[in-house]
Amino acid sequence: MDVKEIPLYEAGRPPRALWDVDYNSELELVWGRRWGAQSDLGRIEMILVSRPDESEFRPQYLEFRKQNPQFFFLERGIPNLHKLQKEHDQFVALLQEEGMEVVDLNLPPDAKGAYVPFPAGIRGTRDLVILNGGAIIPRLGVANKRGCEIYWARRLLELGCPILYTVHGTGCFEGGNVSWIDSKHVLVGISVRTNPEGLRQVEPIFKMNGVEDVHPVYLSSYIEKSLGYQHHLDVVFGMVDRDLAVVYPPGIDWVTLEYLRQRKMRLIEVPYEEVLRAACNLLALEPGRVVLSGGNPQTAAALRREGVEVVELEWDEHIKNGGSAGGGPGFVCATAPLIREAV
């Protein structure tokens, strides 16, 4: 290359500091790709998933789960691994047909949690938060999930995705509590899974990445027993189009409902029985086109009346795997978009 192409190069002088050059403008030069997903609607280029495997069905751990079904959200019984894998593979095939690069977590067979034999929730890669420029590594809010963080961080570094921040101290922050209205406006759920200290830590990181408004959503963690305290914002709210979302109104505070209405958002109300089938936890492939778990006829019909294209996939075993955990892990919970268009 011509040395004169080096920024601020002057022959015969030491290099000058590039203090005025923005990090994101150099992202591809330094990190190889334009990492970032400050959107719940834009087309996805690269997405992280985690295929169910034998590691979470080891006899020691399986017996532990059977003895403590409420703690592991398994009131509906132990899921079938073969069925879980079949559902996951069908979902991944759809993502690949959409042109996405799908990468797996590649969890080691001896993965273990901080307090339990296997980190519950490790398949729910959405607890990662991917901002423009890299990731926030969460600190999970409940003991049976602690330990997921290190496996997510290792995989991101293997892929070359930078880590912008790691939640620490007494902060708890999970990506399931993050919903993007657009790249500059984000909702963050406050519950047993994300505390005010976690939000305090990450809010400056959001602001450094162009976010103008971080709106806290105070979640009703104990609406009913079968919603438990698993509560994530994506259990009761999901973006569908630029001005359209699905919502379970009893699950979020009145101030947030007014906030959404003031932003001219149209809200499709999801019935309680379909919240339990992950109807709000739908994945937008692009504005106005979503993947919805099967068995949610009222939500599917309401979406289609609004002109939304709905792709329905079987997801029963994954929902069973969530049990009382606020509707189980839907398609949003099962994915972490790493590179996504802004909307």
Secondary structure, DSSP 8 states (H G I E B T S, - for coil): --GGGSTT--TTS-----TTS-GGGGHHHHHSS--B---SSS-EEEEEE----GGGG-HHHHHHHHH-TTTTT-TT----HHHHHHHHHHHHHHHHHTT-EEEE----TT---SSSSS-TTTT-GGGSEEETTEEEE-B-SSGGGTTHHHHHHHHHHHHT--EEEE--TT--B-GGGEEEEETTEEEEEEBTTB-HHHHHHHHHHHHHTT--EEEEEE--TTSSGGGTT---HHHHEEEEETTEEEE-GGGS-HHHHHHHHHTT-EEEE--HHHHTTTSSS-EEEETTEEEEESS-HHHHHHHHHTT-EEEEE--HHHHHHHTTTTT---TTTT-EEEEE---
